[in-house]
Amino acid sequence: MKKKCLKEIIIKHQIQKNNNNSNMQPEKKVLVLGIGNYLMGDEGIGVHVAERLLKENLPPDVDVVDGGTGGFHLLEYFETYKTVILVDATLDNNPNGTIRLIKPRFAQDFPKAMSTHDIGLKDMVSALQLMSKMPTIHLFVISIESLQQQGIELTDEIEKVIPDVIQNIKDLLGKIAETTTGEVLEAVV
């Protein structure tokens, strides 16, 4: 039943894209997409990173977007860009503030205990695979302790890692710029 619904969404999306062909923009090279719920404290780290990255001097072929809690409304971004760098929180039992870089190629490659919106992202990756429109994805996950904290402020521990996350993203962007495909063979983190 779930696959049937997913296929229906994909078909509707493809029809809509075909109807809007005249408005299509050329493929951009890299998108940095911060994912998270801004109102859930540390769970919103991806959104906080995106906000701070907007103040940085980035190459002209790099766009930064606050992706909120993810989901199918982000599908068009994944179709437009050759490379997508995701930033999100994860509940993975690593020490709070641990930064990891993952290269998911399939929905099951995402961490098992990502935050509250991971189901939407995993479904979207499956949809992209069904449409043969999968970009190169680099996923920075930042370990958080829990989803219990509410509020727009990050804990001090998570706040302190944001400069490191931003530097890791810039380093990865440099490596991507050296390639033509967006693939990077060695991890930055």
C-alpha positions as CSV (number, residue, x, y, z in Angstrom):
1,M,0.0,0.0,0.0
2,K,2.8,2.4,0.9
3,K,4.6,1.8,-2.4
4,K,1.4,2.4,-4.4
5,C,0.9,5.8,-2.6
6,L,4.6,6.7,-3.2
7,K,4.3,5.8,-6.9
8,E,1.1,7.9,-7.2
9,I,3.0,10.9,-5.6
10,I,5.9,10.4,-8.0
11,I,3.6,10.2,-11.1
12,K,1.8,13.4,-10.0
13,H,5.1,15.1,-9.4
14,Q,6.4,14.1,-12.9
15,I,3.3,15.3,-14.6
16,Q,3.5,18.6,-12.8
17,K,7.2,18.9,-13.7
18,N,6.5,18.2,-17.4
19,N,3.7,20.8,-17.4
20,N,6.2,23.4,-16.0
21,N,9.1,22.5,-18.4
22,S,9.3,26.1,-19.7
23,N,10.0,27.3,-16.1
24,M,12.8,24.9,-15.4
25,Q,16.1,26.3,-14.3
26,P,19.4,24.8,-15.3
27,E,20.9,22.3,-12.9
28,K,22.9,23.9,-10.2
29,K,25.9,22.2,-8.8
30,V,25.6,22.1,-5.0
31,L,22.8,22.6,-2.4
32,V,23.4,22.7,1.3
33,L,20.2,21.7,3.0
34,G,19.7,22.2,6.7
35,I,17.0,19.9,8.1
36,G,15.4,20.1,11.6
37,N,12.6,21.4,13.7
38,Y,13.7,24.9,14.9
39,L,11.3,24.7,17.8
40,M,12.8,21.5,19.2
41,G,16.2,22.8,20.5
42,D,19.1,20.6,19.4
43,E,16.9,18.7,16.9
44,G,17.0,21.9,14.8
45,I,20.8,22.1,14.4
46,G,20.5,21.6,10.6
47,V,18.4,24.7,10.4
48,H,20.7,26.7,12.6
49,V,23.7,25.7,10.5
50,A,21.9,26.7,7.3
51,E,21.1,30.2,8.8
52,R,24.8,30.7,9.7
53,L,26.0,29.4,6.3
54,L,23.9,32.1,4.6
55,K,26.2,34.7,6.3
56,E,29.4,32.9,4.9
57,N,31.2,33.7,1.6
58,L,30.3,30.6,-0.4
59,P,31.0,29.8,-4.1
60,P,28.3,31.1,-6.5
61,D,27.3,27.6,-7.6
62,V,26.3,26.8,-3.9
63,D,22.9,27.5,-2.5
64,V,21.8,27.1,1.1
65,V,18.2,26.3,2.1
66,D,16.5,25.8,5.4
67,G,14.7,22.5,4.7
68,G,12.6,22.6,7.9
69,T,11.4,19.1,8.8
70,G,12.0,17.7,5.3
71,G,9.5,15.7,3.3
72,F,8.3,15.5,-0.2
73,H,8.1,19.3,-0.6
74,L,11.9,19.2,-0.9
75,L,11.8,16.8,-3.9
76,E,12.3,19.5,-6.5
77,Y,15.6,20.6,-4.8
78,F,16.9,17.1,-5.1
79,E,16.1,17.0,-8.8
80,T,17.6,20.5,-9.5
81,Y,21.0,20.0,-7.9
82,K,23.8,17.5,-8.8
83,T,25.0,17.4,-5.3
84,V,23.1,17.8,-2.0
85,I,24.8,18.3,1.4
86,L,22.3,17.5,4.2
87,V,22.8,18.6,7.8
88,D,20.7,17.0,10.4
89,A,20.5,15.8,14.0
90,T,20.7,12.1,15.0
91,L,20.0,10.0,18.1
92,D,22.8,7.5,17.6
93,N,24.3,7.0,21.1
94,N,27.5,8.8,20.2
95,P,28.6,11.6,22.5
96,N,26.5,14.7,22.2
97,G,28.0,16.9,19.5
98,T,29.7,14.2,17.5
99,I,29.9,15.1,13.8
100,R,29.9,12.3,11.2
101,L,29.8,12.4,7.4
102,I,27.7,9.7,5.7
103,K,27.2,9.1,2.0
104,P,23.8,7.5,1.7
105,R,22.9,6.0,-1.6
106,F,19.7,4.3,-0.5
107,A,17.1,5.0,2.0
108,Q,18.4,2.3,4.3
109,D,21.8,4.0,4.4
110,F,20.4,6.8,6.5
111,P,21.1,6.4,10.3
112,K,18.5,4.2,12.0
113,A,17.9,6.8,14.7
114,M,17.8,10.1,12.9
115,S,15.4,12.7,14.2
116,T,11.7,13.0,14.0
117,H,11.5,13.7,10.3
118,D,13.8,10.9,9.0
119,I,10.8,8.9,7.5
120,G,10.0,11.7,5.1
121,L,13.6,12.0,3.9
122,K,13.9,8.2,3.5
123,D,10.7,8.1,1.5
124,M,11.9,11.0,-0.7
125,V,15.2,9.2,-1.4
126,S,13.2,6.1,-2.4
127,A,11.1,8.3,-4.7
128,L,14.2,9.8,-6.3
129,Q,15.6,6.3,-6.9
130,L,12.3,5.3,-8.6
131,M,12.5,8.3,-10.9
132,S,16.3,7.8,-11.6
133,K,17.0,11.3,-10.4
134,M,19.2,10.6,-7.4
135,P,21.8,13.3,-6.8
136,T,25.1,12.7,-5.0
137,I,24.2,13.1,-1.3
138,H,26.6,13.9,1.6
139,L,24.9,13.8,5.0
140,F,26.4,15.5,8.0
141,V,24.8,14.1,11.2
142,I,25.3,15.7,14.6
143,S,24.6,13.5,17.6
144,I,22.1,14.9,20.1
145,E,21.1,13.4,23.5
146,S,17.3,13.6,23.2
147,L,14.3,15.1,21.5
148,Q,12.8,16.2,24.9
149,Q,14.2,19.7,24.8
150,Q,11.8,22.3,23.5
151,G,12.7,25.9,22.5
152,I,14.6,27.7,19.8
153,E,17.9,27.8,21.7
154,L,20.6,25.1,21.2
155,T,22.4,23.6,24.2
156,D,25.9,24.9,24.8
157,E,27.4,21.6,23.7
158,I,25.6,21.6,20.3
159,E,26.1,25.4,19.9
160,K,29.9,24.9,20.2
161,V,30.1,22.4,17.3
162,I,28.4,24.7,14.7
163,P,31.7,26.3,13.7
164,D,33.2,22.8,13.2
165,V,30.2,21.7,11.1
166,I,30.5,24.9,8.9
167,Q,34.2,24.3,8.4
168,N,33.6,20.6,7.5
169,I,31.0,21.8,5.0
170,K,33.4,24.3,3.5
171,D,36.1,21.7,3.3
172,L,33.7,19.3,1.5
173,L,32.7,22.1,-0.9
174,G,36.3,22.6,-1.7
175,K,36.7,18.9,-2.5
176,I,33.5,18.9,-4.6
177,A,34.8,21.9,-6.6
178,E,37.8,19.8,-7.5
179,T,35.6,17.1,-9.1
180,T,33.2,17.2,-12.0
181,T,30.7,14.8,-10.5
182,G,30.3,15.9,-6.9
183,E,31.6,12.6,-5.7
184,V,34.2,12.8,-3.0
185,L,36.1,9.6,-2.2
186,E,37.5,10.4,1.3
187,A,35.5,11.7,4.2
188,V,36.3,15.1,5.6
189,V,35.2,14.3,9.2
